[in-house]
């Protein structure tokens, strides 16, 4: 199970190539994890996601495998969509895949997630958060960019769309995404 889950996470070589100055602290509590990280590159843009799925161990790992698979599928169709559009599509597909109807007695499986899009030429950043924040150090000061208070999955607000935050990165800026597992 661990080998299969590790195989769908981004390879270290890919991470080093796309994000030369990065670090990942990933230590599943159980053999497999409901937390995952994901990265992809389209044209001049690097997409990065960090997610915490409902459940631990095997149930969480099933959700992380679903999340990674859906992100890969959505990303293969990526043509300049903003991070909020990608996460809106991800939420729609998670709801459809889990056959969620919004019934008060059904499980509210899904994920909390932060997604970044960084244009490596222009240094323009987009951030969308589902119960996740982005922490940045800009000019030595901590700046917290708050995500939306809704998950990727069914929730009480129905079809509320995710928001997008945009900023211009400067040399020396540092970005942090993490799950509550940290």
Rosetta constraint file for C-alpha pairs under 8 A:
AtomPair CA 1 CA 5 HARMONIC 6.22 0.50
AtomPair CA 1 CA 31 HARMONIC 7.55 0.50
AtomPair CA 1 CA 32 HARMONIC 6.68 0.50
AtomPair CA 2 CA 6 HARMONIC 5.96 0.50
AtomPair CA 2 CA 31 HARMONIC 6.07 0.50
AtomPair CA 2 CA 32 HARMONIC 5.42 0.50
AtomPair CA 3 CA 7 HARMONIC 6.03 0.50
AtomPair CA 4 CA 8 HARMONIC 6.84 0.50
AtomPair CA 5 CA 9 HARMONIC 6.78 0.50
AtomPair CA 5 CA 32 HARMONIC 7.01 0.50
AtomPair CA 5 CA 61 HARMONIC 7.51 0.50
AtomPair CA 5 CA 65 HARMONIC 7.19 0.50
AtomPair CA 7 CA 11 HARMONIC 7.84 0.50
AtomPair CA 8 CA 65 HARMONIC 7.71 0.50
AtomPair CA 8 CA 68 HARMONIC 7.38 0.50
AtomPair CA 9 CA 36 HARMONIC 7.31 0.50
AtomPair CA 9 CA 37 HARMONIC 6.76 0.50
AtomPair CA 9 CA 38 HARMONIC 6.44 0.50
AtomPair CA 9 CA 68 HARMONIC 7.94 0.50
AtomPair CA 10 CA 14 HARMONIC 6.55 0.50
AtomPair CA 10 CA 15 HARMONIC 6.63 0.50
AtomPair CA 10 CA 37 HARMONIC 7.58 0.50
AtomPair CA 10 CA 38 HARMONIC 6.13 0.50
AtomPair CA 10 CA 39 HARMONIC 6.51 0.50
AtomPair CA 11 CA 15 HARMONIC 6.33 0.50
AtomPair CA 12 CA 16 HARMONIC 6.11 0.50
AtomPair CA 13 CA 17 HARMONIC 6.15 0.50
AtomPair CA 14 CA 18 HARMONIC 6.09 0.50
AtomPair CA 15 CA 19 HARMONIC 5.51 0.50
AtomPair CA 15 CA 20 HARMONIC 7.21 0.50
AtomPair CA 15 CA 39 HARMONIC 7.53 0.50
AtomPair CA 16 CA 20 HARMONIC 4.66 0.50
AtomPair CA 16 CA 21 HARMONIC 7.50 0.50
AtomPair CA 16 CA 22 HARMONIC 7.58 0.50
AtomPair CA 18 CA 41 HARMONIC 7.59 0.50
AtomPair CA 18 CA 46 HARMONIC 7.20 0.50
AtomPair CA 28 CA 32 HARMONIC 6.09 0.50
AtomPair CA 28 CA 33 HARMONIC 5.07 0.50
AtomPair CA 28 CA 35 HARMONIC 7.65 0.50
AtomPair CA 29 CA 33 HARMONIC 6.91 0.50
AtomPair CA 29 CA 56 HARMONIC 7.93 0.50
AtomPair CA 29 CA 57 HARMONIC 7.58 0.50
AtomPair CA 30 CA 56 HARMONIC 7.40 0.50
AtomPair CA 30 CA 57 HARMONIC 5.33 0.50
AtomPair CA 31 CA 57 HARMONIC 6.67 0.50
AtomPair CA 32 CA 57 HARMONIC 5.27 0.50
AtomPair CA 32 CA 58 HARMONIC 6.37 0.50
AtomPair CA 32 CA 60 HARMONIC 7.97 0.50
AtomPair CA 32 CA 61 HARMONIC 5.84 0.50
AtomPair CA 33 CA 56 HARMONIC 6.22 0.50
AtomPair CA 33 CA 57 HARMONIC 5.36 0.50
AtomPair CA 33 CA 58 HARMONIC 7.25 0.50
AtomPair CA 33 CA 60 HARMONIC 5.94 0.50
AtomPair CA 33 CA 61 HARMONIC 4.98 0.50
AtomPair CA 33 CA 64 HARMONIC 7.51 0.50
AtomPair CA 34 CA 52 HARMONIC 5.87 0.50
AtomPair CA 34 CA 53 HARMONIC 4.91 0.50
AtomPair CA 34 CA 54 HARMONIC 6.76 0.50
AtomPair CA 34 CA 55 HARMONIC 6.30 0.50
AtomPair CA 34 CA 56 HARMONIC 5.44 0.50
AtomPair CA 34 CA 57 HARMONIC 6.52 0.50
AtomPair CA 34 CA 58 HARMONIC 7.83 0.50
AtomPair CA 34 CA 59 HARMONIC 7.39 0.50
AtomPair CA 34 CA 60 HARMONIC 3.68 0.50
AtomPair CA 34 CA 61 HARMONIC 4.63 0.50
AtomPair CA 34 CA 62 HARMONIC 7.57 0.50
AtomPair CA 34 CA 63 HARMONIC 6.59 0.50
AtomPair CA 34 CA 64 HARMONIC 5.43 0.50
AtomPair CA 35 CA 50 HARMONIC 7.55 0.50
AtomPair CA 35 CA 51 HARMONIC 5.52 0.50
AtomPair CA 35 CA 52 HARMONIC 4.33 0.50
AtomPair CA 35 CA 53 HARMONIC 5.93 0.50
AtomPair CA 35 CA 60 HARMONIC 7.42 0.50
AtomPair CA 35 CA 61 HARMONIC 7.67 0.50
AtomPair CA 35 CA 64 HARMONIC 6.51 0.50
AtomPair CA 35 CA 179 HARMONIC 7.15 0.50
AtomPair CA 35 CA 181 HARMONIC 7.72 0.50
AtomPair CA 36 CA 50 HARMONIC 5.91 0.50
AtomPair CA 36 CA 51 HARMONIC 5.35 0.50
AtomPair CA 36 CA 52 HARMONIC 6.64 0.50
AtomPair CA 36 CA 64 HARMONIC 6.22 0.50
AtomPair CA 36 CA 68 HARMONIC 7.92 0.50
AtomPair CA 37 CA 48 HARMONIC 7.52 0.50
AtomPair CA 37 CA 49 HARMONIC 5.58 0.50
AtomPair CA 37 CA 50 HARMONIC 4.43 0.50
AtomPair CA 37 CA 51 HARMONIC 6.31 0.50
AtomPair CA 38 CA 48 HARMONIC 5.75 0.50
AtomPair CA 38 CA 49 HARMONIC 5.06 0.50
AtomPair CA 38 CA 50 HARMONIC 6.48 0.50
AtomPair CA 38 CA 68 HARMONIC 6.99 0.50
AtomPair CA 39 CA 46 HARMONIC 7.12 0.50
AtomPair CA 39 CA 47 HARMONIC 5.46 0.50
AtomPair CA 39 CA 48 HARMONIC 4.49 0.50
AtomPair CA 39 CA 49 HARMONIC 6.38 0.50
AtomPair CA 40 CA 46 HARMONIC 5.83 0.50
AtomPair CA 40 CA 47 HARMONIC 5.15 0.50
AtomPair CA 40 CA 48 HARMONIC 6.73 0.50
AtomPair CA 40 CA 75 HARMONIC 7.58 0.50
AtomPair CA 41 CA 45 HARMONIC 5.66 0.50
AtomPair CA 41 CA 46 HARMONIC 4.41 0.50
AtomPair CA 41 CA 47 HARMONIC 6.02 0.50
AtomPair CA 42 CA 46 HARMONIC 6.44 0.50
AtomPair CA 42 CA 47 HARMONIC 7.81 0.50
AtomPair CA 42 CA 78 HARMONIC 7.38 0.50
AtomPair CA 42 CA 79 HARMONIC 7.94 0.50
AtomPair CA 44 CA 119 HARMONIC 5.53 0.50
AtomPair CA 44 CA 120 HARMONIC 5.78 0.50
AtomPair CA 44 CA 121 HARMONIC 6.54 0.50
AtomPair CA 45 CA 117 HARMONIC 6.36 0.50
AtomPair CA 45 CA 118 HARMONIC 5.40 0.50
AtomPair CA 45 CA 119 HARMONIC 4.34 0.50
AtomPair CA 45 CA 120 HARMONIC 6.05 0.50
AtomPair CA 46 CA 116 HARMONIC 7.94 0.50
AtomPair CA 46 CA 117 HARMONIC 5.67 0.50
AtomPair CA 46 CA 118 HARMONIC 5.24 0.50
AtomPair CA 46 CA 119 HARMONIC 6.49 0.50
AtomPair CA 46 CA 120 HARMONIC 7.21 0.50
AtomPair CA 47 CA 115 HARMONIC 7.20 0.50
AtomPair CA 47 CA 116 HARMONIC 5.66 0.50
AtomPair CA 47 CA 117 HARMONIC 4.57 0.50
AtomPair CA 47 CA 118 HARMONIC 6.58 0.50
AtomPair CA 48 CA 115 HARMONIC 5.59 0.50
AtomPair CA 48 CA 116 HARMONIC 5.04 0.50
AtomPair CA 48 CA 117 HARMONIC 6.46 0.50
AtomPair CA 49 CA 113 HARMONIC 6.86 0.50
AtomPair CA 49 CA 114 HARMONIC 5.59 0.50
AtomPair CA 49 CA 115 HARMONIC 4.34 0.50
AtomPair CA 49 CA 116 HARMONIC 6.36 0.50
AtomPair CA 50 CA 113 HARMONIC 5.63 0.50
AtomPair CA 50 CA 114 HARMONIC 5.45 0.50
AtomPair CA 50 CA 115 HARMONIC 6.68 0.50
AtomPair CA 50 CA 177 HARMONIC 6.51 0.50
AtomPair CA 50 CA 178 HARMONIC 6.41 0.50
AtomPair CA 50 CA 179 HARMONIC 7.02 0.50
AtomPair CA 51 CA 64 HARMONIC 7.93 0.50
AtomPair CA 51 CA 111 HARMONIC 6.40 0.50
AtomPair CA 51 CA 112 HARMONIC 5.61 0.50
AtomPair CA 51 CA 113 HARMONIC 4.16 0.50
AtomPair CA 51 CA 114 HARMONIC 6.49 0.50
AtomPair CA 51 CA 178 HARMONIC 7.85 0.50
AtomPair CA 51 CA 179 HARMONIC 6.45 0.50
AtomPair CA 52 CA 64 HARMONIC 7.87 0.50
AtomPair CA 52 CA 111 HARMONIC 5.47 0.50
AtomPair CA 52 CA 112 HARMONIC 5.20 0.50
AtomPair CA 52 CA 113 HARMONIC 6.29 0.50
AtomPair CA 52 CA 179 HARMONIC 5.73 0.50
AtomPair CA 52 CA 180 HARMONIC 7.46 0.50
AtomPair CA 52 CA 181 HARMONIC 7.86 0.50
AtomPair CA 53 CA 60 HARMONIC 5.64 0.50
AtomPair CA 53 CA 61 HARMONIC 7.95 0.50
AtomPair CA 53 CA 63 HARMONIC 5.93 0.50
AtomPair CA 53 CA 64 HARMONIC 6.14 0.50
AtomPair CA 53 CA 109 HARMONIC 7.72 0.50
AtomPair CA 53 CA 110 HARMONIC 5.88 0.50
AtomPair CA 53 CA 111 HARMONIC 4.06 0.50
AtomPair CA 53 CA 112 HARMONIC 6.31 0.50
AtomPair CA 54 CA 59 HARMONIC 7.67 0.50
AtomPair CA 54 CA 60 HARMONIC 5.66 0.50
AtomPair CA 54 CA 63 HARMONIC 7.17 0.50
AtomPair CA 54 CA 109 HARMONIC 5.64 0.50
AtomPair CA 54 CA 110 HARMONIC 5.78 0.50
AtomPair CA 54 CA 111 HARMONIC 5.84 0.50
AtomPair CA 55 CA 59 HARMONIC 5.40 0.50
AtomPair CA 55 CA 60 HARMONIC 4.24 0.50
AtomPair CA 55 CA 61 HARMONIC 8.00 0.50
AtomPair CA 56 CA 60 HARMONIC 4.52 0.50
AtomPair CA 56 CA 61 HARMONIC 7.15 0.50
AtomPair CA 57 CA 61 HARMONIC 5.99 0.50
AtomPair CA 58 CA 62 HARMONIC 6.17 0.50
AtomPair CA 59 CA 63 HARMONIC 6.50 0.50
AtomPair CA 60 CA 64 HARMONIC 6.18 0.50
AtomPair CA 61 CA 65 HARMONIC 6.09 0.50
AtomPair CA 62 CA 66 HARMONIC 6.27 0.50
AtomPair CA 63 CA 67 HARMONIC 6.10 0.50
AtomPair CA 63 CA 110 HARMONIC 7.21 0.50
AtomPair CA 63 CA 111 HARMONIC 7.89 0.50
AtomPair CA 64 CA 68 HARMONIC 6.06 0.50
AtomPair CA 65 CA 69 HARMONIC 6.06 0.50
AtomPair CA 66 CA 70 HARMONIC 6.07 0.50
AtomPair CA 66 CA 94 HARMONIC 7.85 0.50
AtomPair CA 67 CA 71 HARMONIC 6.07 0.50
AtomPair CA 67 CA 90 HARMONIC 7.90 0.50
AtomPair CA 67 CA 94 HARMONIC 7.63 0.50
AtomPair CA 68 CA 72 HARMONIC 6.15 0.50
AtomPair CA 69 CA 73 HARMONIC 6.28 0.50
AtomPair CA 70 CA 74 HARMONIC 6.06 0.50
AtomPair CA 70 CA 90 HARMONIC 6.65 0.50
AtomPair CA 70 CA 93 HARMONIC 7.32 0.50
AtomPair CA 70 CA 94 HARMONIC 7.93 0.50
AtomPair CA 71 CA 75 HARMONIC 5.80 0.50
AtomPair CA 71 CA 90 HARMONIC 6.88 0.50
AtomPair CA 72 CA 76 HARMONIC 6.13 0.50
AtomPair CA 73 CA 77 HARMONIC 6.97 0.50
AtomPair CA 74 CA 78 HARMONIC 6.44 0.50
AtomPair CA 74 CA 86 HARMONIC 7.04 0.50
AtomPair CA 74 CA 89 HARMONIC 7.55 0.50
AtomPair CA 74 CA 90 HARMONIC 7.39 0.50
AtomPair CA 75 CA 86 HARMONIC 7.96 0.50
AtomPair CA 81 CA 85 HARMONIC 6.08 0.50
AtomPair CA 81 CA 86 HARMONIC 6.61 0.50
AtomPair CA 82 CA 86 HARMONIC 6.44 0.50
AtomPair CA 82 CA 117 HARMONIC 7.74 0.50
AtomPair CA 82 CA 126 HARMONIC 7.28 0.50
AtomPair CA 82 CA 164 HARMONIC 7.50 0.50
AtomPair CA 83 CA 87 HARMONIC 6.19 0.50
AtomPair CA 83 CA 115 HARMONIC 6.44 0.50
AtomPair CA 83 CA 116 HARMONIC 6.73 0.50
AtomPair CA 83 CA 117 HARMONIC 6.50 0.50
AtomPair CA 83 CA 126 HARMONIC 6.43 0.50
AtomPair CA 83 CA 127 HARMONIC 6.38 0.50
AtomPair CA 83 CA 128 HARMONIC 5.75 0.50
AtomPair CA 83 CA 164 HARMONIC 6.59 0.50
AtomPair CA 84 CA 88 HARMONIC 5.98 0.50
AtomPair CA 84 CA 127 HARMONIC 7.83 0.50
AtomPair CA 84 CA 128 HARMONIC 5.57 0.50
AtomPair CA 84 CA 161 HARMONIC 7.59 0.50
AtomPair CA 84 CA 162 HARMONIC 5.17 0.50
AtomPair CA 84 CA 163 HARMONIC 5.65 0.50
AtomPair CA 84 CA 164 HARMONIC 5.43 0.50
AtomPair CA 85 CA 89 HARMONIC 6.21 0.50
AtomPair CA 85 CA 162 HARMONIC 7.52 0.50
AtomPair CA 86 CA 90 HARMONIC 6.13 0.50
AtomPair CA 87 CA 91 HARMONIC 6.02 0.50
AtomPair CA 87 CA 115 HARMONIC 7.99 0.50
AtomPair CA 87 CA 128 HARMONIC 7.64 0.50
AtomPair CA 87 CA 152 HARMONIC 7.30 0.50
AtomPair CA 87 CA 162 HARMONIC 7.07 0.50
AtomPair CA 88 CA 92 HARMONIC 6.29 0.50
AtomPair CA 88 CA 152 HARMONIC 7.94 0.50
AtomPair CA 88 CA 161 HARMONIC 6.29 0.50
AtomPair CA 88 CA 162 HARMONIC 6.33 0.50
AtomPair CA 89 CA 93 HARMONIC 6.19 0.50
AtomPair CA 90 CA 94 HARMONIC 6.07 0.50
AtomPair CA 90 CA 152 HARMONIC 7.07 0.50
AtomPair CA 91 CA 95 HARMONIC 6.13 0.50
AtomPair CA 91 CA 152 HARMONIC 4.69 0.50
AtomPair CA 91 CA 153 HARMONIC 5.11 0.50
AtomPair CA 91 CA 154 HARMONIC 7.72 0.50
AtomPair CA 92 CA 96 HARMONIC 6.19 0.50
AtomPair CA 92 CA 153 HARMONIC 7.38 0.50
AtomPair CA 93 CA 97 HARMONIC 5.87 0.50
AtomPair CA 94 CA 98 HARMONIC 6.06 0.50
AtomPair CA 94 CA 110 HARMONIC 7.04 0.50
AtomPair CA 94 CA 152 HARMONIC 7.31 0.50
AtomPair CA 94 CA 153 HARMONIC 5.83 0.50
AtomPair CA 95 CA 99 HARMONIC 5.82 0.50
AtomPair CA 95 CA 100 HARMONIC 5.10 0.50
AtomPair CA 95 CA 101 HARMONIC 7.79 0.50
AtomPair CA 95 CA 153 HARMONIC 5.47 0.50
AtomPair CA 95 CA 154 HARMONIC 6.10 0.50
AtomPair CA 96 CA 100 HARMONIC 6.48 0.50
AtomPair CA 98 CA 109 HARMONIC 8.00 0.50
AtomPair CA 100 CA 106 HARMONIC 7.51 0.50
AtomPair CA 100 CA 108 HARMONIC 7.93 0.50
AtomPair CA 100 CA 154 HARMONIC 6.55 0.50
AtomPair CA 101 CA 154 HARMONIC 7.69 0.50
AtomPair CA 102 CA 106 HARMONIC 7.18 0.50
AtomPair CA 102 CA 154 HARMONIC 6.32 0.50
AtomPair CA 102 CA 155 HARMONIC 7.18 0.50
AtomPair CA 102 CA 156 HARMONIC 7.59 0.50
AtomPair CA 108 CA 153 HARMONIC 7.16 0.50
AtomPair CA 108 CA 154 HARMONIC 6.15 0.50
AtomPair CA 108 CA 155 HARMONIC 7.16 0.50
AtomPair CA 109 CA 153 HARMONIC 6.56 0.50
AtomPair CA 109 CA 154 HARMONIC 7.54 0.50
AtomPair CA 110 CA 151 HARMONIC 6.62 0.50
AtomPair CA 110 CA 152 HARMONIC 5.46 0.50
AtomPair CA 110 CA 153 HARMONIC 4.52 0.50
AtomPair CA 110 CA 154 HARMONIC 7.25 0.50
AtomPair CA 111 CA 130 HARMONIC 7.86 0.50
AtomPair CA 111 CA 151 HARMONIC 5.77 0.50
AtomPair CA 111 CA 152 HARMONIC 5.15 0.50
AtomPair CA 111 CA 153 HARMONIC 6.70 0.50
AtomPair CA 112 CA 129 HARMONIC 7.81 0.50
AtomPair CA 112 CA 130 HARMONIC 5.14 0.50
AtomPair CA 112 CA 131 HARMONIC 5.32 0.50
AtomPair CA 112 CA 132 HARMONIC 6.34 0.50
AtomPair CA 112 CA 150 HARMONIC 7.97 0.50
AtomPair CA 112 CA 151 HARMONIC 5.19 0.50
AtomPair CA 112 CA 152 HARMONIC 6.16 0.50
AtomPair CA 113 CA 129 HARMONIC 5.81 0.50
AtomPair CA 113 CA 130 HARMONIC 4.99 0.50
AtomPair CA 113 CA 131 HARMONIC 6.59 0.50
AtomPair CA 113 CA 132 HARMONIC 5.66 0.50
AtomPair CA 113 CA 151 HARMONIC 7.53 0.50
AtomPair CA 113 CA 152 HARMONIC 7.30 0.50
AtomPair CA 113 CA 179 HARMONIC 7.89 0.50
AtomPair CA 114 CA 127 HARMONIC 7.23 0.50
AtomPair CA 114 CA 128 HARMONIC 5.94 0.50
AtomPair CA 114 CA 129 HARMONIC 4.34 0.50
AtomPair CA 114 CA 130 HARMONIC 6.17 0.50
AtomPair CA 114 CA 131 HARMONIC 7.83 0.50
AtomPair CA 114 CA 132 HARMONIC 5.34 0.50
AtomPair CA 114 CA 133 HARMONIC 6.74 0.50
AtomPair CA 114 CA 134 HARMONIC 7.21 0.50
AtomPair CA 114 CA 147 HARMONIC 7.56 0.50
AtomPair CA 114 CA 177 HARMONIC 6.78 0.50
AtomPair CA 115 CA 127 HARMONIC 5.68 0.50
AtomPair CA 115 CA 128 HARMONIC 5.35 0.50
AtomPair CA 115 CA 129 HARMONIC 6.27 0.50
AtomPair CA 116 CA 125 HARMONIC 6.83 0.50
AtomPair CA 116 CA 126 HARMONIC 5.57 0.50
AtomPair CA 116 CA 127 HARMONIC 4.70 0.50
AtomPair CA 116 CA 128 HARMONIC 6.76 0.50
AtomPair CA 117 CA 125 HARMONIC 5.57 0.50
AtomPair CA 117 CA 126 HARMONIC 5.04 0.50
AtomPair CA 117 CA 127 HARMONIC 6.63 0.50
AtomPair CA 118 CA 123 HARMONIC 6.29 0.50
AtomPair CA 118 CA 124 HARMONIC 5.80 0.50
AtomPair CA 118 CA 125 HARMONIC 4.58 0.50
AtomPair CA 118 CA 126 HARMONIC 6.61 0.50
AtomPair CA 119 CA 123 HARMONIC 5.18 0.50
AtomPair CA 119 CA 124 HARMONIC 5.29 0.50
AtomPair CA 119 CA 125 HARMONIC 6.53 0.50
AtomPair CA 120 CA 124 HARMONIC 7.61 0.50
AtomPair CA 123 CA 168 HARMONIC 5.86 0.50
AtomPair CA 123 CA 169 HARMONIC 5.23 0.50
AtomPair CA 123 CA 170 HARMONIC 7.32 0.50
AtomPair CA 124 CA 166 HARMONIC 7.21 0.50
AtomPair CA 124 CA 167 HARMONIC 6.04 0.50
AtomPair CA 124 CA 168 HARMONIC 4.69 0.50
AtomPair CA 124 CA 169 HARMONIC 6.18 0.50
AtomPair CA 125 CA 166 HARMONIC 5.59 0.50
AtomPair CA 125 CA 167 HARMONIC 5.32 0.50
AtomPair CA 125 CA 168 HARMONIC 5.99 0.50
AtomPair CA 125 CA 169 HARMONIC 6.73 0.50
AtomPair CA 126 CA 164 HARMONIC 6.39 0.50
AtomPair CA 126 CA 165 HARMONIC 5.53 0.50
AtomPair CA 126 CA 166 HARMONIC 4.57 0.50
AtomPair CA 126 CA 167 HARMONIC 6.69 0.50
AtomPair CA 127 CA 134 HARMONIC 7.42 0.50
AtomPair CA 127 CA 164 HARMONIC 5.66 0.50
AtomPair CA 127 CA 165 HARMONIC 5.10 0.50
AtomPair CA 127 CA 166 HARMONIC 6.49 0.50
AtomPair CA 128 CA 147 HARMONIC 6.08 0.50
AtomPair CA 128 CA 148 HARMONIC 7.66 0.50
AtomPair CA 128 CA 162 HARMONIC 6.92 0.50
AtomPair CA 128 CA 163 HARMONIC 6.16 0.50
AtomPair CA 128 CA 164 HARMONIC 5.00 0.50
AtomPair CA 128 CA 165 HARMONIC 6.47 0.50
AtomPair CA 129 CA 133 HARMONIC 5.96 0.50
AtomPair CA 129 CA 134 HARMONIC 7.64 0.50
AtomPair CA 129 CA 146 HARMONIC 7.11 0.50
AtomPair CA 129 CA 147 HARMONIC 3.82 0.50
AtomPair CA 129 CA 148 HARMONIC 5.63 0.50
AtomPair CA 129 CA 162 HARMONIC 7.70 0.50
AtomPair CA 129 CA 163 HARMONIC 7.93 0.50
AtomPair CA 130 CA 147 HARMONIC 5.64 0.50
AtomPair CA 130 CA 148 HARMONIC 5.21 0.50
AtomPair CA 130 CA 149 HARMONIC 6.30 0.50
AtomPair CA 130 CA 150 HARMONIC 5.46 0.50
AtomPair CA 130 CA 151 HARMONIC 4.93 0.50
AtomPair CA 130 CA 152 HARMONIC 6.31 0.50
AtomPair CA 130 CA 162 HARMONIC 7.63 0.50
AtomPair CA 131 CA 147 HARMONIC 5.74 0.50
AtomPair CA 131 CA 148 HARMONIC 5.73 0.50
AtomPair CA 131 CA 149 HARMONIC 5.02 0.50
AtomPair CA 131 CA 150 HARMONIC 5.78 0.50
AtomPair CA 131 CA 151 HARMONIC 6.01 0.50
AtomPair CA 132 CA 146 HARMONIC 7.00 0.50
AtomPair CA 132 CA 147 HARMONIC 5.24 0.50
AtomPair CA 132 CA 148 HARMONIC 7.46 0.50
AtomPair CA 132 CA 177 HARMONIC 7.95 0.50
AtomPair CA 132 CA 178 HARMONIC 7.95 0.50
AtomPair CA 132 CA 179 HARMONIC 7.60 0.50
AtomPair CA 133 CA 144 HARMONIC 6.72 0.50
AtomPair CA 133 CA 145 HARMONIC 5.64 0.50
AtomPair CA 133 CA 146 HARMONIC 4.56 0.50
AtomPair CA 133 CA 147 HARMONIC 4.93 0.50
AtomPair CA 133 CA 177 HARMONIC 7.20 0.50
AtomPair CA 134 CA 144 HARMONIC 5.85 0.50
AtomPair CA 134 CA 145 HARMONIC 5.08 0.50
AtomPair CA 134 CA 146 HARMONIC 6.52 0.50
AtomPair CA 134 CA 147 HARMONIC 7.46 0.50
AtomPair CA 134 CA 175 HARMONIC 7.10 0.50
AtomPair CA 134 CA 176 HARMONIC 6.14 0.50
AtomPair CA 134 CA 177 HARMONIC 5.68 0.50
AtomPair CA 135 CA 142 HARMONIC 6.92 0.50
AtomPair CA 135 CA 143 HARMONIC 5.94 0.50
AtomPair CA 135 CA 144 HARMONIC 4.73 0.50
AtomPair CA 135 CA 145 HARMONIC 6.41 0.50
AtomPair CA 135 CA 175 HARMONIC 5.88 0.50
AtomPair CA 135 CA 176 HARMONIC 5.08 0.50
AtomPair CA 135 CA 177 HARMONIC 6.69 0.50
AtomPair CA 136 CA 141 HARMONIC 7.94 0.50
AtomPair CA 136 CA 142 HARMONIC 5.70 0.50
AtomPair CA 136 CA 143 HARMONIC 5.15 0.50
AtomPair CA 136 CA 144 HARMONIC 6.37 0.50
AtomPair CA 136 CA 145 HARMONIC 7.95 0.50
AtomPair CA 136 CA 173 HARMONIC 6.92 0.50
AtomPair CA 136 CA 174 HARMONIC 5.45 0.50
AtomPair CA 136 CA 175 HARMONIC 4.54 0.50
AtomPair CA 136 CA 176 HARMONIC 6.20 0.50
AtomPair CA 137 CA 141 HARMONIC 5.16 0.50
AtomPair CA 137 CA 142 HARMONIC 4.58 0.50
AtomPair CA 137 CA 143 HARMONIC 6.09 0.50
AtomPair CA 137 CA 173 HARMONIC 5.61 0.50
AtomPair CA 137 CA 174 HARMONIC 5.12 0.50
AtomPair CA 137 CA 175 HARMONIC 6.68 0.50
AtomPair CA 138 CA 142 HARMONIC 6.58 0.50
AtomPair CA 138 CA 143 HARMONIC 7.03 0.50
AtomPair CA 138 CA 170 HARMONIC 7.72 0.50
AtomPair CA 138 CA 172 HARMONIC 7.41 0.50
AtomPair CA 138 CA 173 HARMONIC 4.91 0.50
AtomPair CA 138 CA 174 HARMONIC 6.88 0.50
AtomPair CA 139 CA 172 HARMONIC 7.49 0.50
AtomPair CA 139 CA 173 HARMONIC 6.90 0.50
AtomPair CA 145 CA 165 HARMONIC 7.73 0.50
AtomPair CA 147 CA 163 HARMONIC 7.88 0.50
AtomPair CA 148 CA 162 HARMONIC 6.61 0.50
AtomPair CA 148 CA 163 HARMONIC 6.97 0.50
AtomPair CA 150 CA 155 HARMONIC 6.84 0.50
AtomPair CA 151 CA 155 HARMONIC 6.96 0.50
AtomPair CA 154 CA 158 HARMONIC 6.99 0.50
AtomPair CA 169 CA 173 HARMONIC 6.39 0.50
AtomPair CA 178 CA 182 HARMONIC 6.62 0.50
